[in-house]
Amino acid sequence: MATRPWTVEGPVDLEFDDVTRERNRSELTDPHLKRRFRRKHPLRRGADYDEMVRALDFVWDCPADGSVNVTGFCCATCGRSRAEFL
Ligand SMILES: [Zn+2]
């Protein structure tokens, strides 16, 4: 799977509160991300950054266009919320 950079350009997703949104955004660049991931998923060794941020639910992939969006924001490309695809 080709890696695409995640984005925070989308509109705010009101299913999430500001605290969750900001936490997800800041944790994407947390230097201790790997340690947090290992604590939660001890068996998934060798996971790369893209796998980790998805497993920790910091980002979501838009099924319609493949945009990678920070959880708490709607899709930057089509503007839909994650819940619309569930
Ligand atoms: Zn989209």
PDB file of the backbone (N, CA, C, O) and the ligand in Angstrom, with CONECT records:
HET     ZN  A 101       1
ATOM      1  N   MET A   1       0.844  -1.190   0.000  1.00  0.00           N
ATOM      2  CA  MET A   1       0.000   0.000   0.000  1.00  0.00           C
ATOM      3  C   MET A   1       0.882   1.243   0.000  1.00  0.00           C
ATOM      4  O   MET A   1       1.784   1.371   0.828  1.00  0.00           O
ATOM      5  N   ALA A   2       0.625   2.134  -0.905  1.00  0.00           N
ATOM      6  CA  ALA A   2       1.405   3.359  -0.971  1.00  0.00           C
ATOM      7  C   ALA A   2       1.051   4.253   0.219  1.00  0.00           C
ATOM      8  O   ALA A   2      -0.110   4.367   0.613  1.00  0.00           O
ATOM      9  N   THR A   3       2.061   4.866   0.763  1.00  0.00           N
ATOM     10  CA  THR A   3       1.851   5.720   1.921  1.00  0.00           C
ATOM     11  C   THR A   3       1.478   7.127   1.482  1.00  0.00           C
ATOM     12  O   THR A   3       2.111   7.720   0.609  1.00  0.00           O
ATOM     13  N   ARG A   4       0.437   7.640   2.112  1.00  0.00           N
ATOM     14  CA  ARG A   4       0.074   9.029   1.847  1.00  0.00           C
ATOM     15  C   ARG A   4       0.145   9.790   3.157  1.00  0.00           C
ATOM     16  O   ARG A   4      -0.191   9.237   4.204  1.00  0.00           O
ATOM     17  N   PRO A   5       0.567  11.028   3.127  1.00  0.00           N
ATOM     18  CA  PRO A   5       0.663  11.790   4.373  1.00  0.00           C
ATOM     19  C   PRO A   5      -0.726  12.029   4.964  1.00  0.00           C
ATOM     20  O   PRO A   5      -1.699  12.219   4.234  1.00  0.00           O
ATOM     21  N   TRP A   6      -0.804  12.018   6.283  1.00  0.00           N
ATOM     22  CA  TRP A   6      -2.091  12.302   6.906  1.00  0.00           C
ATOM     23  C   TRP A   6      -2.342  13.796   6.900  1.00  0.00           C
ATOM     24  O   TRP A   6      -1.419  14.597   6.749  1.00  0.00           O
ATOM     25  N   THR A   7      -3.595  14.155   7.065  1.00  0.00           N
ATOM     26  CA  THR A   7      -3.968  15.546   6.941  1.00  0.00           C
ATOM     27  C   THR A   7      -4.893  15.980   8.065  1.00  0.00           C
ATOM     28  O   THR A   7      -5.635  15.161   8.607  1.00  0.00           O
ATOM     29  N   VAL A   8      -4.859  17.226   8.412  1.00  0.00           N
ATOM     30  CA  VAL A   8      -5.814  17.809   9.360  1.00  0.00           C
ATOM     31  C   VAL A   8      -6.574  18.938   8.664  1.00  0.00           C
ATOM     32  O   VAL A   8      -7.066  19.862   9.311  1.00  0.00           O
ATOM     33  N   GLU A   9      -6.661  18.849   7.345  1.00  0.00           N
ATOM     34  CA  GLU A   9      -7.284  19.919   6.572  1.00  0.00           C
ATOM     35  C   GLU A   9      -8.798  19.818   6.560  1.00  0.00           C
ATOM     36  O   GLU A   9      -9.479  20.792   6.239  1.00  0.00           O
ATOM     37  N   GLY A  10      -9.332  18.666   6.904  1.00  0.00           N
ATOM     38  CA  GLY A  10     -10.769  18.469   6.814  1.00  0.00           C
ATOM     39  C   GLY A  10     -11.521  19.237   7.882  1.00  0.00           C
ATOM     40  O   GLY A  10     -10.938  19.687   8.868  1.00  0.00           O
ATOM     41  N   PRO A  11     -12.848  19.385   7.673  1.00  0.00           N
ATOM     42  CA  PRO A  11     -13.660  20.040   8.696  1.00  0.00           C
ATOM     43  C   PRO A  11     -13.683  19.213   9.983  1.00  0.00           C
ATOM     44  O   PRO A  11     -13.483  17.999   9.961  1.00  0.00           O
ATOM     45  N   VAL A  12     -13.928  19.886  11.088  1.00  0.00           N
ATOM     46  CA  VAL A  12     -13.996  19.215  12.384  1.00  0.00           C
ATOM     47  C   VAL A  12     -15.150  18.210  12.380  1.00  0.00           C
ATOM     48  O   VAL A  12     -16.255  18.517  11.931  1.00  0.00           O
ATOM     49  N   ASP A  13     -14.879  17.017  12.882  1.00  0.00           N
ATOM     50  CA  ASP A  13     -15.899  15.978  12.981  1.00  0.00           C
ATOM     51  C   ASP A  13     -16.526  16.074  14.375  1.00  0.00           C
ATOM     52  O   ASP A  13     -15.870  15.801  15.381  1.00  0.00           O
ATOM     53  N   LEU A  14     -17.786  16.459  14.419  1.00  0.00           N
ATOM     54  CA  LEU A  14     -18.430  16.744  15.707  1.00  0.00           C
ATOM     55  C   LEU A  14     -18.758  15.492  16.517  1.00  0.00           C
ATOM     56  O   LEU A  14     -19.272  15.586  17.632  1.00  0.00           O
ATOM     57  N   GLU A  15     -18.459  14.319  15.954  1.00  0.00           N
ATOM     58  CA  GLU A  15     -18.624  13.095  16.744  1.00  0.00           C
ATOM     59  C   GLU A  15     -17.523  12.980  17.797  1.00  0.00           C
ATOM     60  O   GLU A  15     -17.618  12.172  18.721  1.00  0.00           O
ATOM     61  N   PHE A  16     -16.485  13.792  17.649  1.00  0.00           N
ATOM     62  CA  PHE A  16     -15.354  13.754  18.569  1.00  0.00           C
ATOM     63  C   PHE A  16     -15.246  15.101  19.264  1.00  0.00           C
ATOM     64  O   PHE A  16     -15.563  16.139  18.683  1.00  0.00           O
ATOM     65  N   ASP A  17     -14.790  15.073  20.527  1.00  0.00           N
ATOM     66  CA  ASP A  17     -14.624  16.357  21.221  1.00  0.00           C
ATOM     67  C   ASP A  17     -13.230  16.940  20.944  1.00  0.00           C
ATOM     68  O   ASP A  17     -12.359  16.276  20.382  1.00  0.00           O
ATOM     69  N   ASP A  18     -13.053  18.185  21.353  1.00  0.00           N
ATOM     70  CA  ASP A  18     -11.801  18.888  21.072  1.00  0.00           C
ATOM     71  C   ASP A  18     -10.604  18.197  21.717  1.00  0.00           C
ATOM     72  O   ASP A  18      -9.513  18.160  21.148  1.00  0.00           O
ATOM     73  N   VAL A  19     -10.822  17.655  22.905  1.00  0.00           N
ATOM     74  CA  VAL A  19      -9.725  17.008  23.623  1.00  0.00           C
ATOM     75  C   VAL A  19      -9.211  15.809  22.822  1.00  0.00           C
ATOM     76  O   VAL A  19      -8.005  15.634  22.650  1.00  0.00           O
ATOM     77  N   THR A  20     -10.141  14.993  22.340  1.00  0.00           N
ATOM     78  CA  THR A  20      -9.766  13.821  21.559  1.00  0.00           C
ATOM     79  C   THR A  20      -9.063  14.235  20.278  1.00  0.00           C
ATOM     80  O   THR A  20      -8.048  13.652  19.895  1.00  0.00           O
ATOM     81  N   ARG A  21      -9.606  15.234  19.629  1.00  0.00           N
ATOM     82  CA  ARG A  21      -9.044  15.713  18.364  1.00  0.00           C
ATOM     83  C   ARG A  21      -7.604  16.189  18.551  1.00  0.00           C
ATOM     84  O   ARG A  21      -6.710  15.813  17.793  1.00  0.00           O
ATOM     85  N   GLU A  22      -7.397  17.012  19.561  1.00  0.00           N
ATOM     86  CA  GLU A  22      -6.060  17.549  19.798  1.00  0.00           C
ATOM     87  C   GLU A  22      -5.092  16.460  20.240  1.00  0.00           C
ATOM     88  O   GLU A  22      -3.916  16.479  19.879  1.00  0.00           O
ATOM     89  N   ARG A  23      -5.598  15.508  21.028  1.00  0.00           N
ATOM     90  CA  ARG A  23      -4.740  14.423  21.479  1.00  0.00           C
ATOM     91  C   ARG A  23      -4.271  13.587  20.288  1.00  0.00           C
ATOM     92  O   ARG A  23      -3.089  13.263  20.172  1.00  0.00           O
ATOM     93  N   ASN A  24      -5.204  13.246  19.411  1.00  0.00           N
ATOM     94  CA  ASN A  24      -4.824  12.455  18.243  1.00  0.00           C
ATOM     95  C   ASN A  24      -3.806  13.196  17.399  1.00  0.00           C
ATOM     96  O   ASN A  24      -2.838  12.613  16.912  1.00  0.00           O
ATOM     97  N   ARG A  25      -4.036  14.484  17.233  1.00  0.00           N
ATOM     98  CA  ARG A  25      -3.130  15.271  16.394  1.00  0.00           C
ATOM     99  C   ARG A  25      -1.733  15.334  17.008  1.00  0.00           C
ATOM    100  O   ARG A  25      -0.738  15.170  16.302  1.00  0.00           O
ATOM    101  N   SER A  26      -1.654  15.569  18.305  1.00  0.00           N
ATOM    102  CA  SER A  26      -0.328  15.709  18.906  1.00  0.00           C
ATOM    103  C   SER A  26       0.372  14.348  19.031  1.00  0.00           C
ATOM    104  O   SER A  26       1.599  14.274  18.957  1.00  0.00           O
ATOM    105  N   GLU A  27      -0.392  13.291  19.218  1.00  0.00           N
ATOM    106  CA  GLU A  27       0.256  11.998  19.397  1.00  0.00           C
ATOM    107  C   GLU A  27       0.834  11.440  18.103  1.00  0.00           C
ATOM    108  O   GLU A  27       1.668  10.535  18.133  1.00  0.00           O
ATOM    109  N   LEU A  28       0.401  11.967  16.987  1.00  0.00           N
ATOM    110  CA  LEU A  28       0.983  11.538  15.714  1.00  0.00           C
ATOM    111  C   LEU A  28       2.457  11.869  15.621  1.00  0.00           C
ATOM    112  O   LEU A  28       3.211  11.209  14.906  1.00  0.00           O
ATOM    113  N   THR A  29       2.860  12.890  16.345  1.00  0.00           N
ATOM    114  CA  THR A  29       4.275  13.287  16.305  1.00  0.00           C
ATOM    115  C   THR A  29       4.952  13.048  17.653  1.00  0.00           C
ATOM    116  O   THR A  29       6.030  13.582  17.912  1.00  0.00           O
ATOM    117  N   ASP A  30       4.328  12.254  18.501  1.00  0.00           N
ATOM    118  CA  ASP A  30       4.888  11.947  19.812  1.00  0.00           C
ATOM    119  C   ASP A  30       6.131  11.075  19.657  1.00  0.00           C
ATOM    120  O   ASP A  30       6.060  10.017  19.033  1.00  0.00           O
ATOM    121  N   PRO A  31       7.269  11.498  20.213  1.00  0.00           N
ATOM    122  CA  PRO A  31       8.477  10.674  20.098  1.00  0.00           C
ATOM    123  C   PRO A  31       8.342   9.319  20.807  1.00  0.00           C
ATOM    124  O   PRO A  31       9.128   8.409  20.545  1.00  0.00           O
ATOM    125  N   HIS A  32       7.366   9.180  21.688  1.00  0.00           N
ATOM    126  CA  HIS A  32       7.172   7.908  22.399  1.00  0.00           C
ATOM    127  C   HIS A  32       6.082   7.048  21.766  1.00  0.00           C
ATOM    128  O   HIS A  32       5.585   6.102  22.377  1.00  0.00           O
ATOM    129  N   LEU A  33       5.723   7.391  20.543  1.00  0.00           N
ATOM    130  CA  LEU A  33       4.664   6.656  19.851  1.00  0.00           C
ATOM    131  C   LEU A  33       4.938   5.149  19.823  1.00  0.00           C
ATOM    132  O   LEU A  33       4.048   4.337  20.075  1.00  0.00           O
ATOM    133  N   LYS A  34       6.152   4.804  19.518  1.00  0.00           N
ATOM    134  CA  LYS A  34       6.491   3.384  19.387  1.00  0.00           C
ATOM    135  C   LYS A  34       6.320   2.647  20.720  1.00  0.00           C
ATOM    136  O   LYS A  34       5.822   1.521  20.761  1.00  0.00           O
ATOM    137  N   ARG A  35       6.734   3.291  21.790  1.00  0.00           N
ATOM    138  CA  ARG A  35       6.600   2.676  23.107  1.00  0.00           C
ATOM    139  C   ARG A  35       5.119   2.485  23.453  1.00  0.00           C
ATOM    140  O   ARG A  35       4.734   1.433  23.964  1.00  0.00           O
ATOM    141  N   ARG A  36       4.297   3.486  23.179  1.00  0.00           N
ATOM    142  CA  ARG A  36       2.858   3.382  23.449  1.00  0.00           C
ATOM    143  C   ARG A  36       2.241   2.255  22.629  1.00  0.00           C
ATOM    144  O   ARG A  36       1.416   1.484  23.118  1.00  0.00           O
ATOM    145  N   PHE A  37       2.658   2.181  21.383  1.00  0.00           N
ATOM    146  CA  PHE A  37       2.124   1.141  20.517  1.00  0.00           C
ATOM    147  C   PHE A  37       2.475  -0.240  21.051  1.00  0.00           C
ATOM    148  O   PHE A  37       1.627  -1.131  21.097  1.00  0.00           O
ATOM    149  N   ARG A  38       3.720  -0.412  21.449  1.00  0.00           N
ATOM    150  CA  ARG A  38       4.154  -1.723  21.947  1.00  0.00           C
ATOM    151  C   ARG A  38       3.415  -2.124  23.204  1.00  0.00           C
ATOM    152  O   ARG A  38       3.144  -3.306  23.418  1.00  0.00           O
ATOM    153  N   ARG A  39       3.084  -1.148  24.041  1.00  0.00           N
ATOM    154  CA  ARG A  39       2.351  -1.447  25.263  1.00  0.00           C
ATOM    155  C   ARG A  39       0.947  -1.973  24.922  1.00  0.00           C
ATOM    156  O   ARG A  39       0.436  -2.890  25.564  1.00  0.00           O
ATOM    157  N   LYS A  40       0.353  -1.376  23.913  1.00  0.00           N
ATOM    158  CA  LYS A  40      -1.011  -1.765  23.538  1.00  0.00           C
ATOM    159  C   LYS A  40      -1.045  -3.003  22.652  1.00  0.00           C
ATOM    160  O   LYS A  40      -1.983  -3.798  22.720  1.00  0.00           O
ATOM    161  N   HIS A  41      -0.041  -3.159  21.839  1.00  0.00           N
ATOM    162  CA  HIS A  41      -0.008  -4.264  20.881  1.00  0.00           C
ATOM    163  C   HIS A  41       1.331  -4.984  20.964  1.00  0.00           C
ATOM    164  O   HIS A  41       2.138  -4.916  20.037  1.00  0.00           O
ATOM    165  N   PRO A  42       1.562  -5.670  22.069  1.00  0.00           N
ATOM    166  CA  PRO A  42       2.896  -6.270  22.292  1.00  0.00           C
ATOM    167  C   PRO A  42       3.292  -7.317  21.261  1.00  0.00           C
ATOM    168  O   PRO A  42       4.480  -7.586  21.079  1.00  0.00           O
ATOM    169  N   LEU A  43       2.323  -7.907  20.589  1.00  0.00           N
ATOM    170  CA  LEU A  43       2.659  -8.980  19.648  1.00  0.00           C
ATOM    171  C   LEU A  43       2.967  -8.469  18.244  1.00  0.00           C
ATOM    172  O   LEU A  43       3.480  -9.209  17.405  1.00  0.00           O
ATOM    173  N   ARG A  44       2.656  -7.219  17.999  1.00  0.00           N
ATOM    174  CA  ARG A  44       2.865  -6.702  16.640  1.00  0.00           C
ATOM    175  C   ARG A  44       4.223  -6.031  16.515  1.00  0.00           C
ATOM    176  O   ARG A  44       4.319  -4.811  16.382  1.00  0.00           O
ATOM    177  N   ARG A  45       5.235  -6.818  16.559  1.00  0.00           N
ATOM    178  CA  ARG A  45       6.584  -6.277  16.387  1.00  0.00           C
ATOM    179  C   ARG A  45       6.799  -5.958  14.912  1.00  0.00           C
ATOM    180  O   ARG A  45       6.166  -6.562  14.047  1.00  0.00           O
ATOM    181  N   GLY A  46       7.648  -5.054  14.636  1.00  0.00           N
ATOM    182  CA  GLY A  46       7.957  -4.755  13.250  1.00  0.00           C
ATOM    183  C   GLY A  46       6.926  -3.902  12.547  1.00  0.00           C
ATOM    184  O   GLY A  46       7.027  -3.688  11.339  1.00  0.00           O
ATOM    185  N   ALA A  47       5.929  -3.407  13.276  1.00  0.00           N
ATOM    186  CA  ALA A  47       4.949  -2.523  12.651  1.00  0.00           C
ATOM    187  C   ALA A  47       5.620  -1.200  12.305  1.00  0.00           C
ATOM    188  O   ALA A  47       6.408  -0.670  13.088  1.00  0.00           O
ATOM    189  N   ASP A  48       5.306  -0.675  11.138  1.00  0.00           N
ATOM    190  CA  ASP A  48       5.890   0.621  10.792  1.00  0.00           C
ATOM    191  C   ASP A  48       4.961   1.752  11.254  1.00  0.00           C
ATOM    192  O   ASP A  48       3.882   1.510  11.795  1.00  0.00           O
ATOM    193  N   TYR A  49       5.403   2.968  11.029  1.00  0.00           N
ATOM    194  CA  TYR A  49       4.660   4.126  11.516  1.00  0.00           C
ATOM    195  C   TYR A  49       3.213   4.122  11.034  1.00  0.00           C
ATOM    196  O   TYR A  49       2.296   4.400  11.808  1.00  0.00           O
ATOM    197  N   ASP A  50       3.010   3.809   9.763  1.00  0.00           N
ATOM    198  CA  ASP A  50       1.654   3.838   9.208  1.00  0.00           C
ATOM    199  C   ASP A  50       0.749   2.803   9.865  1.00  0.00           C
ATOM    200  O   ASP A  50      -0.434   3.058  10.091  1.00  0.00           O
ATOM    201  N   GLU A  51       1.301   1.651  10.164  1.00  0.00           N
ATOM    202  CA  GLU A  51       0.503   0.628  10.850  1.00  0.00           C
ATOM    203  C   GLU A  51       0.207   1.047  12.285  1.00  0.00           C
ATOM    204  O   GLU A  51      -0.892   0.824  12.792  1.00  0.00           O
ATOM    205  N   MET A  52       1.180   1.644  12.922  1.00  0.00           N
ATOM    206  CA  MET A  52       1.005   2.032  14.326  1.00  0.00           C
ATOM    207  C   MET A  52      -0.074   3.101  14.491  1.00  0.00           C
ATOM    208  O   MET A  52      -0.936   2.979  15.361  1.00  0.00           O
ATOM    209  N   VAL A  53      -0.033   4.129  13.675  1.00  0.00           N
ATOM    210  CA  VAL A  53      -1.004   5.220  13.866  1.00  0.00           C
ATOM    211  C   VAL A  53      -2.426   4.770  13.541  1.00  0.00           C
ATOM    212  O   VAL A  53      -3.390   5.341  14.051  1.00  0.00           O
ATOM    213  N   ARG A  54      -2.559   3.751  12.695  1.00  0.00           N
ATOM    214  CA  ARG A  54      -3.899   3.200  12.426  1.00  0.00           C
ATOM    215  C   ARG A  54      -4.349   2.297  13.573  1.00  0.00           C
ATOM    216  O   ARG A  54      -5.504   2.344  13.996  1.00  0.00           O
ATOM    217  N   ALA A  55      -3.429   1.478  14.067  1.00  0.00           N
ATOM    218  CA  ALA A  55      -3.782   0.577  15.167  1.00  0.00           C
ATOM    219  C   ALA A  55      -4.156   1.363  16.422  1.00  0.00           C
ATOM    220  O   ALA A  55      -4.998   0.925  17.206  1.00  0.00           O
ATOM    221  N   LEU A  56      -3.535   2.509  16.608  1.00  0.00           N
ATOM    222  CA  LEU A  56      -3.837   3.344  17.766  1.00  0.00           C
ATOM    223  C   LEU A  56      -5.032   4.267  17.501  1.00  0.00           C
ATOM    224  O   LEU A  56      -5.444   5.027  18.378  1.00  0.00           O
ATOM    225  N   ASP A  57      -5.577   4.195  16.294  1.00  0.00           N
ATOM    226  CA  ASP A  57      -6.768   4.958  15.914  1.00  0.00           C
ATOM    227  C   ASP A  57      -6.516   6.462  15.891  1.00  0.00           C
ATOM    228  O   ASP A  57      -7.420   7.244  16.185  1.00  0.00           O
ATOM    229  N   PHE A  58      -5.313   6.869  15.551  1.00  0.00           N
ATOM    230  CA  PHE A  58      -5.008   8.294  15.439  1.00  0.00           C
ATOM    231  C   PHE A  58      -5.415   8.833  14.072  1.00  0.00           C
ATOM    232  O   PHE A  58      -5.678  10.027  13.934  1.00  0.00           O
ATOM    233  N   VAL A  59      -5.470   7.981  13.079  1.00  0.00           N
ATOM    234  CA  VAL A  59      -5.874   8.397  11.735  1.00  0.00           C
ATOM    235  C   VAL A  59      -6.892   7.404  11.185  1.00  0.00           C
ATOM    236  O   VAL A  59      -7.011   6.281  11.676  1.00  0.00           O
ATOM    237  N   TRP A  60      -7.613   7.829  10.173  1.00  0.00           N
ATOM    238  CA  TRP A  60      -8.519   6.916   9.463  1.00  0.00           C
ATOM    239  C   TRP A  60      -8.374   7.166   7.964  1.00  0.00           C
ATOM    240  O   TRP A  60      -8.077   8.277   7.523  1.00  0.00           O
ATOM    241  N   ASP A  61      -8.591   6.110   7.203  1.00  0.00           N
ATOM    242  CA  ASP A  61      -8.475   6.188   5.745  1.00  0.00           C
ATOM    243  C   ASP A  61      -9.866   6.347   5.152  1.00  0.00           C
ATOM    244  O   ASP A  61     -10.761   5.553   5.442  1.00  0.00           O
ATOM    245  N   CYS A  62     -10.049   7.350   4.339  1.00  0.00           N
ATOM    246  CA  CYS A  62     -11.344   7.543   3.695  1.00  0.00           C
ATOM    247  C   CYS A  62     -11.542   6.449   2.645  1.00  0.00           C
ATOM    248  O   CYS A  62     -10.727   6.328   1.730  1.00  0.00           O
ATOM    249  N   PRO A  63     -12.610   5.647   2.758  1.00  0.00           N
ATOM    250  CA  PRO A  63     -12.832   4.587   1.775  1.00  0.00           C
ATOM    251  C   PRO A  63     -13.146   5.129   0.380  1.00  0.00           C
ATOM    252  O   PRO A  63     -12.928   4.432  -0.611  1.00  0.00           O
ATOM    253  N   ALA A  64     -13.644   6.335   0.289  1.00  0.00           N
ATOM    254  CA  ALA A  64     -14.049   6.889  -0.998  1.00  0.00           C
ATOM    255  C   ALA A  64     -12.867   7.366  -1.828  1.00  0.00           C
ATOM    256  O   ALA A  64     -12.858   7.191  -3.047  1.00  0.00           O
ATOM    257  N   ASP A  65     -11.879   7.960  -1.193  1.00  0.00           N
ATOM    258  CA  ASP A  65     -10.802   8.577  -1.977  1.00  0.00           C
ATOM    259  C   ASP A  65      -9.398   8.277  -1.462  1.00  0.00           C
ATOM    260  O   ASP A  65      -8.413   8.723  -2.050  1.00  0.00           O
ATOM    261  N   GLY A  66      -9.300   7.520  -0.360  1.00  0.00           N
ATOM    262  CA  GLY A  66      -7.980   7.131   0.114  1.00  0.00           C
ATOM    263  C   GLY A  66      -7.246   8.187   0.923  1.00  0.00           C
ATOM    264  O   GLY A  66      -6.088   7.986   1.287  1.00  0.00           O
ATOM    265  N   SER A  67      -7.896   9.307   1.210  1.00  0.00           N
ATOM    266  CA  SER A  67      -7.235  10.315   2.035  1.00  0.00           C
ATOM    267  C   SER A  67      -7.004   9.776   3.435  1.00  0.00           C
ATOM    268  O   SER A  67      -7.818   9.021   3.966  1.00  0.00           O
ATOM    269  N   VAL A  68      -5.892  10.170   4.023  1.00  0.00           N
ATOM    270  CA  VAL A  68      -5.577   9.778   5.390  1.00  0.00           C
ATOM    271  C   VAL A  68      -5.857  10.983   6.273  1.00  0.00           C
ATOM    272  O   VAL A  68      -5.239  12.037   6.126  1.00  0.00           O
ATOM    273  N   ASN A  69      -6.804  10.807   7.198  1.00  0.00           N
ATOM    274  CA  ASN A  69      -7.260  11.939   7.994  1.00  0.00           C
ATOM    275  C   ASN A  69      -7.055  11.664   9.474  1.00  0.00           C
ATOM    276  O   ASN A  69      -7.194  10.531   9.935  1.00  0.00           O
ATOM    277  N   VAL A  70      -6.721  12.716  10.211  1.00  0.00           N
ATOM    278  CA  VAL A  70      -6.593  12.555  11.658  1.00  0.00           C
ATOM    279  C   VAL A  70      -7.979  12.265  12.230  1.00  0.00           C
ATOM    280  O   VAL A  70      -8.947  12.940  11.880  1.00  0.00           O
ATOM    281  N   THR A  71      -8.078  11.271  13.100  1.00  0.00           N
ATOM    282  CA  THR A  71      -9.342  10.926  13.732  1.00  0.00           C
ATOM    283  C   THR A  71      -9.840  12.125  14.545  1.00  0.00           C
ATOM    284  O   THR A  71      -9.142  12.636  15.420  1.00  0.00           O
ATOM    285  N   GLY A  72     -11.051  12.554  14.234  1.00  0.00           N
ATOM    286  CA  GLY A  72     -11.603  13.769  14.851  1.00  0.00           C
ATOM    287  C   GLY A  72     -11.859  14.834  13.800  1.00  0.00           C
ATOM    288  O   GLY A  72     -12.515  15.844  14.056  1.00  0.00           O
ATOM    289  N   PHE A  73     -11.318  14.582  12.598  1.00  0.00           N
ATOM    290  CA  PHE A  73     -11.555  15.487  11.476  1.00  0.00           C
ATOM    291  C   PHE A  73     -12.240  14.722  10.357  1.00  0.00           C
ATOM    292  O   PHE A  73     -11.994  13.531  10.164  1.00  0.00           O
ATOM    293  N   CYS A  74     -13.101  15.412   9.623  1.00  0.00           N
ATOM    294  CA  CYS A  74     -13.715  14.806   8.450  1.00  0.00           C
ATOM    295  C   CYS A  74     -12.658  14.690   7.353  1.00  0.00           C
ATOM    296  O   CYS A  74     -11.559  15.234   7.466  1.00  0.00           O
ATOM    297  N   CYS A  75     -13.014  13.978   6.303  1.00  0.00           N
ATOM    298  CA  CYS A  75     -12.082  13.785   5.202  1.00  0.00           C
ATOM    299  C   CYS A  75     -11.719  15.118   4.556  1.00  0.00           C
ATOM    300  O   CYS A  75     -12.589  15.941   4.273  1.00  0.00           O
ATOM    301  N   ALA A  76     -10.430  15.318   4.327  1.00  0.00           N
ATOM    302  CA  ALA A  76      -9.969  16.568   3.728  1.00  0.00           C
ATOM    303  C   ALA A  76     -10.331  16.650   2.252  1.00  0.00           C
ATOM    304  O   ALA A  76     -10.392  17.744   1.691  1.00  0.00           O
ATOM    305  N   THR A  77     -10.569  15.517   1.623  1.00  0.00           N
ATOM    306  CA  THR A  77     -10.849  15.513   0.188  1.00  0.00           C
ATOM    307  C   THR A  77     -12.346  15.618  -0.096  1.00  0.00           C
ATOM    308  O   THR A  77     -12.770  16.453  -0.894  1.00  0.00           O
ATOM    309  N   CYS A  78     -13.151  14.768   0.559  1.00  0.00           N
ATOM    310  CA  CYS A  78     -14.581  14.761   0.238  1.00  0.00           C
ATOM    311  C   CYS A  78     -15.446  15.383   1.337  1.00  0.00           C
ATOM    312  O   CYS A  78     -16.637  15.615   1.130  1.00  0.00           O
ATOM    313  N   GLY A  79     -14.851  15.654   2.507  1.00  0.00           N
ATOM    314  CA  GLY A  79     -15.581  16.337   3.567  1.00  0.00           C
ATOM    315  C   GLY A  79     -16.514  15.465   4.391  1.00  0.00           C
ATOM    316  O   GLY A  79     -17.196  15.954   5.292  1.00  0.00           O
ATOM    317  N   ARG A  80     -16.543  14.168   4.081  1.00  0.00           N
ATOM    318  CA  ARG A  80     -17.440  13.299   4.838  1.00  0.00           C
ATOM    319  C   ARG A  80     -16.803  12.869   6.152  1.00  0.00           C
ATOM    320  O   ARG A  80     -15.579  12.821   6.272  1.00  0.00           O
ATOM    321  N   SER A  81     -17.639  12.560   7.131  1.00  0.00           N
ATOM    322  CA  SER A  81     -17.123  12.101   8.419  1.00  0.00           C
ATOM    323  C   SER A  81     -16.890  10.599   8.357  1.00  0.00           C
ATOM    324  O   SER A  81     -17.426   9.906   7.492  1.00  0.00           O
ATOM    325  N   ARG A  82     -16.092  10.115   9.277  1.00  0.00           N
ATOM    326  CA  ARG A  82     -15.809   8.689   9.301  1.00  0.00           C
ATOM    327  C   ARG A  82     -17.089   7.890   9.522  1.00  0.00           C
ATOM    328  O   ARG A  82     -17.267   6.823   8.934  1.00  0.00           O
ATOM    329  N   ALA A  83     -17.985   8.406  10.371  1.00  0.00           N
ATOM    330  CA  ALA A  83     -19.217   7.685  10.698  1.00  0.00           C
ATOM    331  C   ALA A  83     -20.078   7.439   9.454  1.00  0.00           C
ATOM    332  O   ALA A  83     -20.848   6.480   9.414  1.00  0.00           O
ATOM    333  N   GLU A  84     -19.952   8.289   8.453  1.00  0.00           N
ATOM    334  CA  GLU A  84     -20.760   8.118   7.243  1.00  0.00           C
ATOM    335  C   GLU A  84     -20.400   6.856   6.475  1.00  0.00           C
ATOM    336  O   GLU A  84     -21.162   6.406   5.619  1.00  0.00           O
ATOM    337  N   PHE A  85     -19.243   6.289   6.777  1.00  0.00           N
ATOM    338  CA  PHE A  85     -18.818   5.090   6.057  1.00  0.00           C
ATOM    339  C   PHE A  85     -19.043   3.819   6.866  1.00  0.00           C
ATOM    340  O   PHE A  85     -18.780   2.717   6.384  1.00  0.00           O
ATOM    341  N   LEU A  86     -19.526   3.970   8.088  1.00  0.00           N
ATOM    342  CA  LEU A  86     -19.696   2.784   8.929  1.00  0.00           C
ATOM    343  C   LEU A  86     -21.006   2.084   8.618  1.00  0.00           C
ATOM    344  O   LEU A  86     -21.320   1.063   9.230  1.00  0.00           O
TER     345      LEU A  86
HETATM  346 ZN    ZN A 101     -12.948  11.279   1.493  1.00  0.00          ZN2+
END
